[in-house]
Amino acid sequence: MLTILAITFPFFALVLCGYLAVRRKLLPLAAIGGLNSFVLYFALPCMLYRFGAATPIAQLLDASVFGVYLLCALIMVGVTTATTLSHRIDWNNAAFGALVAAFPNTGFMGVPLLLTLLGPRSSGPVIVTIVVDMLITSSLCIALSRIGSGGAHGSRAAVMNALKGMVGNPMPWAIVLGALTSWLELALPKPLMQTVGLLADAASPVALFTIGAVLARSQMSTADPAPMKEYVPVALKKLLLHPLLVWGIGHAAIALGAPLDPFALTCMVLVACLPSASNVSLLSERFGANTARIARIILVSTALSFLTFSAAVSWLA
């Protein structure tokens, strides 16, 4: 366990550094957007491209990983929405609570962390989970958030906005380009690949630092405190229910004869153990949900995941 904590500690320490930098006003709030843009549009796409290009195409098109992870995501959305809808939490807030419970911070935290823990073989299953979360889970929750605010027209508009957001998101395109490179067995010219490599190597530290900065900004900019009962249970669902669900359904699929690699299942379970994705707070703000509640779910899940994620690695390793 101490060995695992020694591996995971630097990743969470970088998150803490970003958080403290903003709270201590060492990093101005205006700079966070620039850090976010660097990671989202430059460093992380290069990392995902490099992973996709180095991963056999069969791993990137693993239907068993896709199906099991998607089923678990849909169950998480359904369970969280059903258990949080109340007179205080409408469809909009219930839907974004469901999204933050089902959407791990795979891009900013999971990719570098699992690569360090499990090696390059983890890239295939991890990329599949990113595709599911960005293309399906996010779109579903955004559509659910429009129920009761505009009817069918509002839902259609939300889905269209989600599709536009996906088209403008460079991460899926980086994955697609990497997969095509792997499939066609192509190679970029050496100077260009070295440039990609430099940006990819910068993704992990800057992304983790940015997560902490975004969490601090969200906490500082939300003056409306949400009761603990409205965000702590959702954070616990993310950290406990989600991985247990993936583990249980994955093993059931294997028992029923699905060609699911046990190593891929381990990767999926550890992805589900990750804290909530920090970008959900930006989406909730855009669609008028209670950003204070979403930010607190992300903050609690990130803080607790240092222990829960390390414990899961110890259990599964």
N, C-alpha and C positions, 0 to 999 in steps of 0.2 A: 504493500500500500504506500509506503514511504517513497519507493522508487517511482510509482505512478504519480504521486503528488509532486515529486521533483520534476516530472515531465510536464504536467499540466500547470504548475504554478506560474512559469513565465508568461503563459498565454493570458491567464487571468490577471497577473500583475500588470501587464500592458493595458488591460481594460481599466484597472484601478488608476494607472498613471494618467490616462486620458480623462477619467472622471475628476481626479484631483486637480489636474491642470486647469480645468474649467471652473471648478468650485473655488480654487485659489486665485482665479483671474490671471493665471499665467498664460492662458490661451484665450484670446477674445472670442466671443460668440460668433462674430462675423467670419472667423477663420474656419469654423466647423464645416460650413457649406463647401469650402474649397477642398478640405480633406476628404469629405464625402464624395465629391465629384472626381477627385484623383483616383480614389479606390474604385468607384463604380464604373468610370469610363476609361480608365487606363490600366491600373495595376491588376484588378481582379479579372477583367476579361482576358488579359495576357496569361494569368495563371490558369484560368479555365481552358483557354486554347491549348496551352502546353500540356495540361492533363489529358484533354480530349485527343490531341494528336498522338500522345504516347500510349493511349489505352486501346487495346484491341476492340474493333467495332462491335464484336459480339457482346462484350461487357456493357457497351453503351446502349445496346438494343435488347437488354435483358427483360423480357416480358414478365417473368416471375417477380423480379424486384419491383418493376413498375406497378403490377397489379396488387401485390401485397401492400406496398407503401401507400398506394392510392386508396385502397379500401380502409386502411387505418386512418388516413387523413379524413375521409368522409365520415367515419364513425366519430372521430374527435370533434369535427364540426357539428354533427348532429347532437351529440351528448352535451357539449358545452353550450350550444344554443338553447337546448331544451331546459337545461338546469339553471340558466342565468336569466331567462326572460322573466320580467316582473314588472310591477308598476313603476319602478325606478329605472329599469334597464329595458329600453325598447328594442325593436328589431335591429336598428342601426348599431347600437352599442353591444347587443348580444352577438351580432355577426362579427364585429371586429374583435370581441373577446374570444370568439371561436377561432378566428384567424390567428390570433396571438397564441392560442393554445395548441394549434396544429402546425404552425409554421416555425421550424427551428432556425436558428441563426447559422445556417449551413454555409452561406457564401462568405461572410466576414470571419466566422470563427471555425466552423466545422471543417472546411477544406484544409487549412494549414494544420489544425489540431490532429485530425485523423491521419493526415499524411505522415506526421511525425510519429504517431502511435502505431499505425498499421502498415505504413509503407505505400508505395505506388499502386499496389493492387486495390487499394480502397477507392481510387479515383472513379472507377466505373460506377459502382453502386451509389456513391455520393452524388455524382453528376445526375444520375437518374432521379434521385430524390429532389434535387434542385429544380429539375424540369417539372416534376409533379407539383411542387409547391408554387412555383412562379406561374405556371400556365393554367392549372386547374383549381387548386385550393384557393388561391387569391381571387380568381375570377368568380368562383362560387360564392365566397363570403361577401364580396362587393355586391354581387347581385342580391344576396339575401338582405344586405343592409338597406336596400332600396324598398323593401316590402313596407307598405304603409306610408310611403312618401312619394307618391306619384304613380302608384299602380304599375301596370305593365310597361307603360311608357318610361317611368323612372327606372325600372329594372333593365329595360333594353338600353337606355342611355348609360346606365352604370356598366353594363357588359361591354358596350362600345368603348367607354372610357378605359376599362380594364384592358381591352384588346389593343387600344392605342398605346397604353402604357407599356404593354409587353413588346410591341413592335419597336418602341423607342428605347427599350432596355437592352444594353449591349451584351449582357451576360448570356441570354439564350443564343444570340448570334455567335458569340465566341465558342460556345459549346458545339453549335452546328458546324462552324468552320473547322474546329478541331476534329470533329467526327469525320467530316469529309476528307480532311488531310490523312487521318488514320485509314479510312476506307480505300482511298486512292493511292495510299503509300507515297505521298508527296513529302517534300521537305523544303522549308523556306531557305533562301540564301543565308549563308552563315552570318553576315553582318546584321541582317534583319532578325534572325533568330536570337542573336546575342542581345539585341535591343529588347525583344520580347522577354528574354530571360531576366534582364535587369529590372524591367517593370514588374514581372511576375514575382521576383524575389522581394520587391518592396511591398507586395500586397499584404502579407501576413502582419508585419509590425504596424503598418499604418492603419490597416483595417481594425485591428484590435484596439489600438489607441483611439480611433474614431468612435468605436462602439461606446467606450467610456465617456468620451466628450458628448456624444449624442444623448446618453442617459442623463448626464449632468444637466445639459441644456433643457431636456424635457422636464426634469424635476424642478428646475428653477423657473420655468416659464408657465407652469400650471399652478394657478393659485387656488383652484377648487379641489380640496382634498376629498378623495373617495373613501368610504368606509372600508376597513380591512376585509370585511366579509365579501366585498364586491371584487376584490382583486387577488387576495391570497389564495383562495380555492382554485382560481383559474391558473395561477402560477404552479400550484401543486399538481394540477392535472397535466400541465405541460411536462413537468419533470418526472412524474411518477406514472400516471395513467398512460401517457403516450408511449413510452418505451415498453411498458408491460404489454400493451396492446400489440405493438409490432412484434415483440418476442413471442407472444401467444399465437397470433395469427400466422406468423412466419413458420413456427414449428408445426402448426396444424396443416399448413400448406405442404410442408415437406412430408408429413405423415400421410397425406392424401396423394402423394406421388408427384407433386409439382417439382420441376427441375430447379429448385432454389438452392444455390450454393450456401452452405453454412457460414462461410466467411462473409459472403455478401449480406447474410442476415445479421451477423455481428455488426457490420458497418451500419446497417439500417437502424439497429437498436441504439447504437451510439449516436447516430444522427438525431434520433428521437429524444435522446437524453440531453441534447443541447438546449440552452435557454432560448427564449422567444426571440424572433427576428426583430432587430431594432428599427427596421424601416417600416414596420406596421404602424408605429406612432405617427409617421409622416402621412401614411394613407388615411388613418383615422381622422387626422386634422383636416385633410382635404375633403373628406366626406361628412364632416360635421359631427363626428362621434366624440365621446368624452375622452379627450387625449390624456387627461390627468390619470384616469383609471388605466388606460393602456400603458402609459409610461411606467406606472407603478408595477404592473404585471411584469413588464420587461425587466425592471430593476430588481424585483424580488427574485425572479427566475434566474437572472444572471448571477446574483450574489449567492444564491443557494446552490447553483449548479457546480460551483467549485468542488463542493463535497459530494453531491449526488452523481456528477459525471465521473469523478475519480473513483467513487465506489462502484459504479457500473463497469468501468474499465477493469477494476480489480476482480469483479465477479465474472466477467466474460473472458478475460485474458487467460 
